[in-house]
Amino acid sequence: MKFEDLKFKDDKDNLPVVRALVDFDKFHLSIIKRTNVPNDWYEAAILDAKNDKFLNLPGINEVNDVIPHLTPNKVTALINKLKGFTGNEPKQVKKIK
């Protein structure tokens, strides 16, 4: 899966962001883009798929819950890192809670 495959959705609470959620079985990768700032950066967070709590994974996001300033290429690289870490094919979650 690449950045170009993601389908971003408006926030259900009408926050100024668009979101995509990628499932790796035990983990979810939440990707957002703020729509009220003039930049092309995305932010991501790794979540526990059972309870949506933020996770820090070795070699991926050891220090911060949120991974800021991501370009589309860096989002694709992050998806590939999580695919290698989990051994699972990423699938986009169609319904975001």
DSSP file (Angstrom, degrees, kcal/mol; ACC not computed):
  #  RESIDUE AA STRUCTURE BP1 BP2  ACC     N-H-->O    O-->H-N    N-H-->O    O-->H-N    TCO  KAPPA ALPHA  PHI   PSI    X-CA   Y-CA   Z-CA
    1    1 A M              0   0    0      0, 0.0     2,-0.3     0, 0.0    79,-0.1   0.000 360.0 360.0 360.0 137.7    0.0    0.0    0.0
    2    2 A K    >>  -     0   0    0      1,-0.1     3,-1.7    77,-0.1     4,-0.6  -0.758 360.0-101.6-118.7 167.0    1.2    3.5   -0.9
    3    3 A F  G >4 S+     0   0    0     69,-0.3     3,-1.8     1,-0.3    -1,-0.1   0.894 120.7  61.4 -51.5 -42.4    0.1    6.9    0.1
    4    4 A E  G 34 S+     0   0    0      1,-0.3    -1,-0.3    68,-0.1     0, 0.0   0.711  97.3  59.4 -62.0 -20.9   -1.7    7.3   -3.2
    5    5 A D  G <4 S+     0   0    0     -3,-1.7    -1,-0.3     2,-0.1    -2,-0.2   0.656  84.3 103.0 -80.7 -16.5   -3.9    4.3   -2.3
    6    6 A L    <<  -     0   0    0     -3,-1.8     2,-0.6    -4,-0.6    14,-0.0  -0.401  59.0-153.0 -73.4 142.0   -5.3    6.1    0.8
    7    7 A K        -     0   0    0     -2,-0.1     2,-0.2    14,-0.1    14,-0.2  -0.956  14.9-150.8-114.7 111.7   -8.7    7.6    0.8
    8    8 A F        -     0   0    0     -2,-0.6     2,-0.3    12,-0.1    12,-0.2  -0.587  10.1-159.3 -85.8 143.5   -8.9   10.4    3.3
    9    9 A K  E     -A   19   0A   0     10,-3.0    10,-3.0    -2,-0.2     3,-0.1  -0.898  24.2-102.1-122.1 150.2  -12.3   11.3    5.0
   10   10 A D  E     -A   18   0A   0     -2,-0.3     8,-0.2     8,-0.2     2,-0.2  -0.333  51.7 -91.6 -63.3 152.1  -13.5   14.4    6.6
   11   11 A D    >   -     0   0    0      6,-1.3     3,-1.5     4,-0.5    -1,-0.1  -0.449  25.8-137.7 -68.8 136.3  -13.5   14.3   10.4
   12   12 A K  T 3  S+     0   0    0      1,-0.3    -1,-0.1    -2,-0.2    -2,-0.1   0.734 105.2  50.7 -68.8 -21.5  -16.7   13.1   11.9
   13   13 A D  T 3  S-     0   0    0      2,-0.0    -1,-0.3     0, 0.0    -2,-0.1   0.211 117.9-111.4 -98.8  13.8  -16.6   15.8   14.6
   14   14 A N    <   +     0   0    0     -3,-1.5    -2,-0.1     1,-0.2    -4,-0.0   0.766  62.0 157.4  61.7  28.9  -16.1   18.5   12.0
   15   15 A L        -     0   0    0      1,-0.1     2,-2.3     2,-0.1    -4,-0.5  -0.478  59.2-100.1 -73.5 156.4  -12.5   19.2   13.1
   16   16 A P  S    S+     0   0    0      0, 0.0    19,-2.9     0, 0.0    20,-0.7  -0.305  91.2  92.6 -79.8  59.7  -10.3   20.9   10.4
   17   17 A V  E     - B   0  34A   0     -2,-2.3    -6,-1.3    17,-0.3     2,-0.4  -0.968  62.7-141.5-142.4 157.5   -8.6   17.6    9.4
   18   18 A V  E     -AB  10  33A   0     15,-2.0    15,-1.8    -2,-0.3     2,-0.3  -0.933  28.7-157.3-114.8 149.6   -9.0   14.8    7.0
   19   19 A R  E     -AB   9  32A   0    -10,-3.0   -10,-3.0    -2,-0.4     2,-0.3  -0.911  20.5-175.4-131.8 151.0   -8.2   11.3    8.2
   20   20 A A  E     - B   0  31A   0     11,-2.2    11,-2.8    -2,-0.3     2,-0.4  -0.983  12.3-158.5-137.3 147.1   -7.1    7.8    6.9
   21   21 A L  E     - B   0  30A   0     72,-0.5    72,-3.3    -2,-0.3     2,-0.5  -0.993   3.4-163.7-130.6 127.2   -6.8    4.7    9.1
   22   22 A V  E     -CB  92  29A   0      7,-2.5     7,-2.7    -2,-0.4     2,-0.4  -0.936  11.7-142.7-115.7 131.7   -4.7    1.7    8.1
   23   23 A D  E     +CB  91  28A   0     68,-3.9    68,-1.8    -2,-0.5     5,-0.2  -0.789  24.3 171.5 -98.4 131.4   -5.1   -1.7    9.8
   24   24 A F        -     0   0    0      3,-3.2     2,-1.4    -2,-0.4     3,-0.2  -0.120  58.3-106.0-122.0  32.1   -2.2   -4.0   10.5
   25   25 A D  S    S+     0   0    0      1,-0.2    -1,-0.1     2,-0.1    61,-0.0  -0.635 112.3  26.1  78.1 -84.0   -4.2   -6.5   12.6
   26   26 A K  S    S+     0   0    0     -2,-1.4    23,-2.6    -3,-0.1    24,-0.4   0.683 127.3  47.5 -82.4 -17.6   -2.9   -5.6   16.1
   27   27 A F  E     - D   0  48A   0     21,-0.2    -3,-3.2    -3,-0.2     2,-0.4  -0.888  63.7-155.6-124.6 152.2   -2.1   -2.0   15.2
   28   28 A H  E     -BD  23  47A   0     19,-2.5    19,-3.0    -2,-0.3     2,-0.6  -0.960  10.7-146.2-119.9 145.8   -3.7    0.9   13.4
   29   29 A L  E     -BD  22  46A   0     -7,-2.7    -7,-2.5    -2,-0.4     2,-0.5  -0.960  14.6-160.4-110.1 114.8   -1.9    3.7   11.7
   30   30 A S  E     -BD  21  45A   0     15,-2.9    15,-2.0    -2,-0.6     2,-0.4  -0.845   8.9-172.7 -96.9 126.8   -3.9    6.9   11.9
   31   31 A I  E     +BD  20  44A   0    -11,-2.8   -11,-2.2    -2,-0.5     2,-0.3  -0.979   6.2 176.6-123.2 129.2   -2.9    9.6    9.4
   32   32 A I  E     -BD  19  43A   0     11,-2.8    11,-2.5    -2,-0.4     2,-0.4  -0.921  18.2-161.6-130.1 157.9   -4.2   13.1    9.4
   33   33 A K  E     -B   18   0A   0    -15,-1.8   -15,-2.0    -2,-0.3     2,-0.3  -0.985  24.4-129.4-135.0 126.7   -3.8   16.3    7.5
   34   34 A R  E     -B   17   0A   0     -2,-0.4     3,-0.4     7,-0.4   -17,-0.3  -0.585  13.9-163.1 -73.4 132.9   -4.9   19.6    8.9
   35   35 A T  S    S+     0   0    0    -19,-2.9   -18,-0.2    -2,-0.3    -1,-0.1   0.479  81.5  63.8 -96.1  -3.3   -7.0   21.5    6.5
   36   36 A N  S    S+     0   0    0    -20,-0.7    -1,-0.2     2,-0.0   -19,-0.1   0.235  91.5  71.5-106.3  13.6   -6.7   24.9    8.2
   37   37 A V  S    S-     0   0    0     -3,-0.4     2,-1.8     2,-0.1     0, 0.0  -0.982  82.4-122.9-128.0 143.0   -2.9   25.3    7.7
   38   38 A P  S    S+     0   0    0      0, 0.0     2,-0.3     0, 0.0    -3,-0.1  -0.420  73.7  94.4 -87.1  66.2   -1.1   26.0    4.4
   39   39 A N  S    S-     0   0    0     -2,-1.8    -2,-0.1    -5,-0.3     0, 0.0  -0.933  70.7-129.3-142.9 171.2    1.3   23.1    4.2
   40   40 A D        +     0   0    0     -2,-0.3     2,-0.2     2,-0.1     0, 0.0   0.067  64.8 124.7-108.0  23.3    1.5   19.7    2.7
   41   41 A W        -     0   0    0     30,-0.1    -7,-0.4    -7,-0.1     2,-0.3  -0.544  41.8-158.7 -89.3 150.9    2.5   17.8    5.8
   42   42 A Y  E     - E   0  70A   0     28,-2.3    28,-2.8    -2,-0.2     2,-0.3  -0.824   4.9-147.1-117.9 160.4    0.8   14.9    7.4
   43   43 A E  E     -D   32   0A   0    -11,-2.5   -11,-2.8    -2,-0.3     2,-0.3  -0.943  14.9-168.6-125.0 150.9    0.9   13.5   10.9
   44   44 A A  E     -DE  31  67A   0     23,-1.8    23,-3.5    -2,-0.3     2,-0.3  -0.959   8.8-171.9-138.5 156.8    0.6    9.9   12.0
   45   45 A A  E     -DE  30  66A   0    -15,-2.0   -15,-2.9    -2,-0.3     2,-0.5  -0.990  21.8-131.2-144.9 146.6    0.2    7.9   15.1
   46   46 A I  E     -D   29   0A   0     19,-0.6     9,-2.8     9,-0.5     2,-0.3  -0.875  31.0-169.9-100.4 129.4    0.3    4.2   15.8
   47   47 A L  E     -DF  28  54A   0    -19,-3.0   -19,-2.5    -2,-0.5     2,-0.4  -0.874  30.6-109.0-122.1 150.0   -2.7    2.9   17.8
   48   48 A D  E  >  -D   27   0A   0      5,-2.5     4,-2.5    -2,-0.3   -21,-0.2  -0.659  29.6-140.7 -70.3 126.5   -3.5   -0.3   19.6
   49   49 A A  T  4 S+     0   0    0    -23,-2.6   -22,-0.1    -2,-0.4    -1,-0.1   0.745  96.3  53.1 -66.2 -23.1   -6.3   -1.8   17.4
   50   50 A K  T  4 S+     0   0    0    -24,-0.4    -1,-0.2     1,-0.1   -23,-0.1   0.876 130.2   7.5 -80.2 -38.1   -8.3   -3.0   20.5
   51   51 A N  T  4 S-     0   0    0     -3,-0.2    -2,-0.2     2,-0.1    -1,-0.1   0.364  89.9-120.9-130.8   5.3   -8.5    0.2   22.4
   52   52 A D     <  +     0   0    0     -4,-2.5     2,-0.2     1,-0.2    -3,-0.1   0.696  57.9 152.6  60.5  21.7   -7.1    3.0   20.2
   53   53 A K        -     0   0    0     -5,-0.2    -5,-2.5     1,-0.1    -1,-0.2  -0.593  52.6-100.8 -80.1 145.1   -4.4    3.9   22.7
   54   54 A F  B     -F   47   0A   0     -2,-0.2     2,-0.3    -7,-0.2    -7,-0.2  -0.357  41.4-162.6 -63.4 142.1   -1.2    5.5   21.4
   55   55 A L        -     0   0    0     -9,-2.8    -9,-0.5    10,-0.2     2,-0.5  -0.953  15.0-149.1-126.9 147.7    1.7    3.1   21.0
   56   56 A N        -     0   0    0     -2,-0.3     6,-0.2     6,-0.1     9,-0.1  -0.981  19.3-163.7-112.6 126.9    5.4    3.6   20.6
   57   57 A L    >>  -     0   0    0     -2,-0.5     3,-2.0     4,-0.0     4,-1.9  -0.901  28.2-100.2-114.7 139.3    7.2    0.9   18.6
   58   58 A P  T 34 S+     0   0    0      0, 0.0    -1,-0.0     0, 0.0     0, 0.0  -0.297 105.9   7.6 -58.4 132.7   11.0    0.3   18.6
   59   59 A G  T 34 S+     0   0    0      1,-0.1    22,-0.0    -2,-0.0     0, 0.0   0.440 127.9  61.3  78.6  -0.9   12.6    1.7   15.5
   60   60 A I  T <4 S-     0   0    0     -3,-2.0    -1,-0.1    22,-0.0    22,-0.0   0.715 124.9 -14.2-120.4 -59.4    9.5    3.5   14.4
   61   61 A N  S  < S+     0   0    0     -4,-1.9   -15,-0.1     1,-0.1    -4,-0.0  -0.390  71.2 154.4-146.4  62.3    8.3    6.1   16.9
   62   62 A E  S    S+     0   0    0     -6,-0.2    -6,-0.1     1,-0.2     3,-0.1   0.749  75.8  31.2 -67.2 -26.6   10.2    5.4   20.1
   63   63 A V  S    S+     0   0    0      1,-0.2     2,-0.3    -6,-0.1    -1,-0.2   0.871 115.7  40.0-103.4 -46.2   10.0    8.9   21.6
   64   64 A N        -     0   0    0      1,-0.1    -1,-0.2     2,-0.0     0, 0.0  -0.823  58.0-144.7-113.8 146.4    6.8   10.6   20.5
   65   65 A D  S    S+     0   0    0     -2,-0.3   -19,-0.6    -9,-0.1     2,-0.4   0.897  92.2  54.8 -68.3 -40.9    3.2    9.4   20.0
   66   66 A V  E    S-E   45   0A   0    -21,-0.1   -21,-0.2   -12,-0.1    -1,-0.1  -0.804  72.9-150.9-100.7 134.6    2.7   11.6   17.0
   67   67 A I  E     -E   44   0A   0    -23,-3.5   -23,-1.8    -2,-0.4     3,-0.2  -0.897  28.5-165.6-103.2 105.7    5.0   11.5   14.0
   68   68 A P  E     +     0   0A   0      0, 0.0   -25,-0.2     0, 0.0   -26,-0.0  -0.283  51.7  31.5 -91.4 173.5    4.9   15.0   12.5
   69   69 A H  E    S+     0   0A   0      1,-0.2     2,-0.5    -2,-0.1   -26,-0.2   0.848  71.7 168.1  55.2  47.5    6.0   16.6    9.3
   70   70 A L  E     -E   42   0A   0    -28,-2.8   -28,-2.3    -3,-0.2    -1,-0.2  -0.781  23.4-153.3 -95.3 132.0    5.4   13.6    7.0
   71   71 A T     >  -     0   0    0     -2,-0.5     4,-2.1   -30,-0.2     5,-0.2  -0.497  39.1 -98.9 -85.1 166.8    5.4   14.0    3.2
   72   72 A P  H  > S+     0   0    0      0, 0.0     4,-2.1     0, 0.0   -69,-0.3   0.896 127.2  52.6 -53.9 -40.1    3.4   11.5    1.1
   73   73 A N  H  > S+     0   0    0      1,-0.2     4,-2.2     2,-0.2     5,-0.1   0.880 108.5  49.8 -64.3 -36.7    6.7    9.6    0.5
   74   74 A K  H  > S+     0   0    0      2,-0.2     4,-2.2     1,-0.2    -1,-0.2   0.834 107.4  54.4 -71.4 -31.4    7.4    9.4    4.2
   75   75 A V  H  X S+     0   0    0     -4,-2.1     4,-2.4     2,-0.2    -2,-0.2   0.936 109.3  48.0 -63.9 -45.3    3.8    8.1    4.8
   76   76 A T  H  X S+     0   0    0     -4,-2.1     4,-2.3     1,-0.2    -2,-0.2   0.913 111.1  50.8 -60.0 -42.8    4.5    5.3    2.3
   77   77 A A  H  X S+     0   0    0     -4,-2.2     4,-2.3     1,-0.2    -1,-0.2   0.893 109.8  50.4 -62.3 -39.3    7.8    4.6    4.1
   78   78 A L  H  X S+     0   0    0     -4,-2.2     4,-2.4     2,-0.2    -2,-0.2   0.903 108.8  51.2 -65.7 -41.6    6.0    4.4    7.4
   79   79 A I  H  X S+     0   0    0     -4,-2.4     4,-2.2     1,-0.2    -2,-0.2   0.921 111.5  48.4 -59.5 -44.0    3.4    2.0    6.1
   80   80 A N  H  X S+     0   0    0     -4,-2.3     4,-2.3     2,-0.2    -2,-0.2   0.875 109.5  52.4 -66.1 -37.4    6.2   -0.2    4.7
   81   81 A K  H  X S+     0   0    0     -4,-2.3     4,-2.6     2,-0.2    -2,-0.2   0.929 111.4  46.3 -62.6 -44.7    8.0   -0.1    8.1
   82   82 A L  H  X S+     0   0    0     -4,-2.4     4,-2.8     2,-0.2     6,-0.4   0.869 109.5  54.6 -67.3 -35.1    4.9   -1.2    9.9
   83   83 A K  H  X S+     0   0    0     -4,-2.2     4,-2.5    -5,-0.2     5,-0.3   0.927 112.4  43.8 -61.4 -44.2    4.3   -3.9    7.3
   84   84 A G  H  < S+     0   0    0     -4,-2.3    -2,-0.2     2,-0.2    -1,-0.2   0.887 114.9  49.3 -67.0 -38.9    7.8   -5.2    8.0
   85   85 A F  H  < S+     0   0    0     -4,-2.6    -2,-0.2     1,-0.2    -1,-0.2   0.907 123.3  30.2 -66.3 -43.3    7.3   -4.9   11.8
   86   86 A T  H  < S-     0   0    0     -4,-2.8    -2,-0.2     2,-0.2    -3,-0.2   0.757  92.1-136.1 -90.1 -25.9    4.0   -6.6   11.9
   87   87 A G     <  +     0   0    0     -4,-2.5     2,-0.3    -5,-0.3    -3,-0.1   0.598  66.6 120.8  76.7  10.2    4.4   -9.0    9.0
   88   88 A N        -     0   0    0     -6,-0.4    -1,-0.3    -5,-0.3    -2,-0.2  -0.842  69.4-115.6-112.1 145.4    0.8   -8.1    8.0
   89   89 A E        -     0   0    0     -2,-0.3     2,-0.2    -3,-0.1   -64,-0.1  -0.592  39.0-117.0 -71.6 132.4   -0.5   -6.6    4.8
   90   90 A P        -     0   0    0      0, 0.0     2,-0.4     0, 0.0   -66,-0.2  -0.474  32.0-172.9 -72.7 143.1   -1.9   -3.2    5.4
   91   91 A K  E     -C   23   0A   0    -68,-1.8   -68,-3.9    -2,-0.2     2,-0.3  -1.000  25.6-118.2-134.3 136.2   -5.6   -2.6    4.7
   92   92 A Q  E     -C   22   0A   0     -2,-0.4     2,-0.5   -70,-0.2   -70,-0.3  -0.564  24.7-128.8 -74.8 134.9   -7.5    0.7    4.9
   93   93 A V        -     0   0    0    -72,-3.3   -72,-0.5    -2,-0.3     3,-0.1  -0.726  16.8-161.3 -81.3 125.1  -10.2    0.9    7.5
   94   94 A K  S    S+     0   0    0     -2,-0.5     2,-0.6     1,-0.2    -1,-0.2   0.878  75.9  48.9 -79.4 -37.6  -13.3    2.1    5.7
   95   95 A K  S    S-     0   0    0      2,-0.0     2,-0.5   -74,-0.0    -1,-0.2  -0.912  72.7-160.0-107.6 118.0  -15.3    3.2    8.8
   96   96 A I              0   0    0     -2,-0.6   -84,-0.0     1,-0.1   -77,-0.0  -0.831 360.0 360.0 -97.3 131.0  -13.4    5.4   11.2
   97   97 A K              0   0    0     -2,-0.5    -1,-0.1   -85,-0.0    -2,-0.0   0.499 360.0 360.0 -63.1 360.0  -14.8    5.6   14.7
